[in-house]
Amino acid sequence: MATYVNNLRLKEIATGDESGTWGTSTNTNLELIGEALGYSTEASFGSDADATTTIADGSADPARALYLKVTSGVSLTATRTLTIAPNTVSKVWIIENATTGSQSINISQGSGANVTVPNGGVKIIYTDGAGAGAAVVDALTDLSVADSLTLQGPTLTIGDATAEDTKIVFDGNAQDYYVGLDDSADDLVIGLGSTVGTTPAISVDENQFVTMPKKVTASTSANISQVAITSSSNAVAWDAQAAANAFYSTTENTTFSAPTNAVEGAIISVEIAQGGTAYTVAWNTVFEFAASTAPTVTATANKTDIFSFRYNGSVWQEIGRVQNLAQT
């Protein structure tokens, strides 16, 4: 009696069987080997539920193909599991998740590990064929490429939206560097070494604020973008981090409030421009001036004053002042 216990479910003819017809079975086996090296598509999910695809014994079946494009006859509403049977088959597949509904699918074989294929994604997997405890393994886990690798598409995604640091490590002869996401801090970090957060050189947080703990050398002049600030209810709100180089055009008699996001050693400046109507400008007591005396802002139409301050951890000390400047 013929059996089908091999990994491709081909017919294994028993000794002495099929006299005069074994050629037909052999040709079928050869065709199925070709099928196992090719591409196929299967609507594996006929309903919005988990499903099983079983490689047929000795006859054509899309599940035998090396590249299997998995589709669905319905729109999936949640992650569904596709179990590959029999659970004794050990084989490599390239699985494409082309199901509708924008859901991931889990590829399973037994009670062992599964592999999740995101919607629209492709994964190379293999099954270990271990029976009831069979596992599915991502064949590209810990992939090592010996030479150049070229990405022809526009997007490279690192990570799977789980709470973990992700990184690219540059393995140098004398020194390693990394570019990575510090997931706990939500910072993009460039640093020394191979562990995210170790010896950071540049950190960018979710507000796009940049921190560089070491000396910065510029080959050309630095430019800090000017940011307009405004007054409301006779008070000017000033974010020292977001508007280090501030511009304020007077619209009412007002007082500069204590700047937010103050960091010791920070330097900020503001240009105060009077319009056609001059207004008075006062200062919160956190601003410290020479002899602890606040200056009188030029109260002349179409004139400009510029003030600079440095934060010492307690007050904003004035370090520069130019007044009564023409605006044109």
C-alpha positions in Angstrom: 0.0 0.0 0.0 1.3 3.5 -0.9 2.1 6.0 1.9 2.4 9.8 2.0 4.5 10.4 5.0 7.2 12.6 3.4 7.3 16.4 3.7 5.7 17.1 0.3 3.0 14.4 0.7 4.1 12.6 -2.4 3.0 9.0 -3.1 5.6 6.5 -2.0 4.8 3.3 -3.9 5.2 0.1 -1.9 7.6 -2.5 -3.3 5.9 -4.6 -6.0 2.9 -2.3 -6.3 1.6 -0.6 -9.4 3.1 -2.9 -11.9 2.8 -1.3 -15.3 1.3 2.0 -13.9 4.1 3.2 -11.6 5.2 5.7 -14.4 1.9 7.6 -13.9 2.4 8.0 -10.2 6.1 9.0 -10.7 5.1 11.6 -13.2 2.5 13.0 -10.8 5.2 13.1 -8.0 7.5 15.0 -10.3 4.7 17.5 -11.1 4.0 17.9 -7.3 7.7 18.5 -6.7 7.5 21.3 -9.2 4.4 22.7 -7.5 6.4 22.7 -4.2 9.0 24.9 -5.8 6.5 27.4 -7.2 3.9 30.0 -6.4 0.2 29.6 -5.5 -2.6 31.4 -4.0 -5.3 30.1 -1.7 -8.4 31.6 -0.1 -7.6 29.9 3.2 -10.2 31.8 5.2 -13.7 31.1 3.9 -15.2 32.7 7.0 -14.1 35.2 9.7 -12.6 32.5 11.9 -9.4 30.4 12.3 -8.8 28.0 9.5 -6.7 24.9 8.6 -5.1 24.2 5.3 -4.1 20.6 4.7 -1.6 19.5 2.0 -3.3 16.9 -0.1 -1.8 13.4 -0.3 -0.5 12.8 -3.8 -2.5 15.4 -5.6 -2.1 19.1 -6.5 -2.7 21.5 -3.6 -1.8 25.3 -3.4 -0.6 24.8 0.2 2.3 22.7 -1.1 3.8 25.8 -3.0 7.0 27.4 -1.8 5.4 30.8 -2.1 1.8 30.8 -0.8 -0.3 33.9 -1.1 -3.0 33.6 1.6 -6.3 35.4 0.8 -9.8 35.4 2.4 -13.3 35.0 1.1 -14.5 37.5 3.7 -13.2 40.5 5.5 -11.4 39.5 8.7 -12.2 41.4 11.9 -9.4 40.2 14.1 -6.1 38.3 14.0 -6.9 34.8 12.8 -4.8 31.6 12.9 -4.0 29.5 9.8 -2.9 26.0 10.8 -0.8 24.1 8.3 -1.4 20.4 8.3 -0.4 17.6 8.6 1.6 18.6 11.7 4.4 16.1 10.7 5.4 18.2 7.6 8.8 20.0 7.9 9.1 22.5 5.1 10.0 26.1 4.2 7.3 28.5 3.0 7.2 32.1 1.9 3.8 33.3 3.2 2.1 36.5 2.0 -0.8 37.8 4.0 -3.2 39.2 1.3 -6.4 38.8 3.3 -9.0 41.6 3.4 -9.8 43.4 6.6 -6.3 44.8 7.4 -5.7 42.0 10.0 -2.6 40.0 10.8 -2.6 36.2 10.6 -0.8 33.7 12.8 0.7 30.7 11.0 0.6 27.6 13.2 1.2 23.9 13.0 0.9 22.5 16.5 1.0 23.7 20.1 4.5 25.2 19.6 5.4 28.7 18.5 3.5 30.6 15.8 4.7 33.3 13.4 2.6 36.4 12.8 2.4 37.8 9.3 1.1 41.4 9.2 -1.5 42.3 6.7 0.2 43.1 3.3 3.4 41.6 4.7 5.5 38.6 3.6 7.5 36.2 5.9 9.8 33.2 5.2 8.9 30.5 7.7 9.6 26.9 8.3 7.6 24.2 10.2 9.5 21.6 12.3 6.9 18.9 11.7 7.1 17.7 15.4 3.6 16.4 15.6 1.1 17.7 18.2 3.8 20.1 19.6 4.9 21.3 16.2 6.2 24.9 15.9 6.5 27.5 13.2 9.7 29.5 13.1 10.6 32.8 11.4 13.4 31.7 9.1 15.0 35.2 9.0 15.3 35.7 12.7 19.0 36.7 13.4 19.6 36.9 9.7 23.3 37.7 8.9 24.2 39.1 5.5 27.9 38.6 4.6 28.1 41.5 2.1 26.1 44.5 0.8 22.4 44.6 1.2 20.3 46.9 -1.0 16.8 48.1 -0.2 15.0 49.2 -3.3 11.8 50.3 -1.7 11.2 53.7 0.0 10.6 52.4 3.5 12.5 50.4 6.1 10.6 49.7 9.2 12.4 48.5 12.4 10.3 47.1 15.3 6.8 45.8 15.6 5.1 48.5 17.8 5.9 46.6 21.0 7.6 48.2 24.0 11.2 47.6 23.2 14.3 49.6 22.1 15.2 49.3 18.4 18.4 50.3 16.8 20.9 50.1 13.9 24.4 49.3 15.1 27.6 50.3 13.2 30.2 47.7 14.2 33.5 49.4 13.8 37.0 48.1 14.3 37.8 50.3 17.3 34.5 51.9 18.1 30.8 51.1 17.7 28.0 53.6 17.1 24.2 53.2 17.1 21.1 55.0 15.9 18.1 53.9 17.8 14.8 54.5 19.5 14.8 54.7 23.3 11.3 53.4 23.7 11.0 54.1 27.4 11.9 57.8 26.8 10.4 58.1 23.3 13.7 59.6 22.1 15.6 59.0 18.9 19.2 58.7 20.0 22.6 58.6 18.2 25.3 57.4 20.5 28.5 55.6 21.2 28.5 51.8 21.7 25.8 49.3 20.8 23.2 49.7 23.6 20.5 52.4 23.2 20.9 55.0 25.9 24.6 54.4 26.4 26.8 57.5 25.9 24.2 59.4 23.8 25.6 62.1 21.5 22.3 63.4 20.1 18.8 62.9 21.5 15.6 64.0 19.9 12.4 63.8 22.0 8.8 63.5 20.9 8.5 67.4 20.9 11.5 67.5 18.5 13.6 69.1 21.1 17.3 68.2 20.6 19.8 67.5 23.4 23.6 67.3 22.7 25.5 66.7 26.0 28.9 67.4 24.5 30.6 70.3 22.7 29.2 71.2 19.3 31.5 72.6 16.6 30.0 74.4 13.7 32.0 75.1 10.5 29.6 77.9 9.6 27.5 80.4 11.7 24.7 78.9 13.7 21.1 80.0 13.1 18.4 79.8 15.7 15.1 80.2 14.0 13.0 83.2 15.1 9.7 82.4 16.8 6.9 84.9 17.2 5.3 85.1 20.7 2.1 86.9 21.6 0.4 88.5 24.5 -3.1 87.7 25.9 -4.9 89.4 28.8 -1.9 91.7 29.2 0.6 88.9 29.6 3.3 87.4 27.3 3.8 83.6 27.6 7.4 82.7 26.6 8.6 79.1 26.2 12.3 79.3 26.6 12.9 76.0 24.8 10.6 76.4 21.8 11.3 80.2 21.3 14.9 80.8 22.4 15.1 83.5 19.7 11.7 85.3 20.2 10.0 88.1 18.4 7.2 90.1 20.0 5.1 92.7 18.2 3.2 94.8 20.8 -0.6 94.8 20.7 -1.4 95.9 24.2 0.2 97.0 27.5 1.7 93.8 28.8 4.0 92.0 31.2 6.5 89.3 30.2 5.6 86.2 32.4 8.2 83.9 33.8 9.5 81.7 30.8 8.6 78.1 30.9 11.0 75.2 30.3 13.8 77.0 31.9 17.1 75.1 32.0 20.2 76.2 33.9 22.6 77.8 31.4 20.0 78.5 28.7 20.3 81.7 26.8 17.3 83.4 25.3 16.6 86.7 23.5 13.6 88.7 22.5 13.0 91.5 19.9 10.2 93.8 21.1 8.8 95.7 18.1 6.4 98.7 18.6 3.9 99.2 15.9 2.1 102.4 14.9 0.8 102.6 18.5 3.4 102.3 21.3 2.5 100.2 24.4 4.2 99.7 27.7 6.1 96.5 28.6 6.9 95.2 32.1 8.8 92.2 33.4 8.2 89.4 35.8 10.5 89.5 38.8 12.3 86.3 37.5 14.0 88.7 35.1 17.1 90.2 36.8 18.6 93.4 35.5 21.6 95.5 36.5 21.1 96.9 40.0 17.9 94.9 40.0 16.2 97.7 38.1 14.0 96.8 35.2 14.6 99.0 32.1 12.0 101.2 30.5 11.1 99.6 27.1 11.2 102.2 24.3 7.6 103.6 24.0 8.0 105.1 20.6 6.0 104.0 17.6 8.0 101.8 15.1 11.0 101.4 17.3 12.6 98.1 18.5 14.4 96.9 21.6 16.4 93.7 21.9 17.0 91.9 25.3 19.1 88.8 26.0 19.1 86.7 29.2 20.9 83.7 30.7 19.2 81.4 33.2 21.3 80.7 36.3 18.9 78.1 37.8 17.0 80.7 39.7 16.6 83.9 37.7 17.0 85.1 34.1 20.0 87.4 34.2 20.2 90.1 31.5 23.4 89.7 29.5 22.6 92.1 26.6 20.4 95.1 25.7 20.0 97.3 22.7 17.2 99.9 22.6 15.5 102.5 20.4 16.5 100.8 17.1 14.9 101.8 13.8 12.9 99.0 12.1 13.8 99.8 8.5 
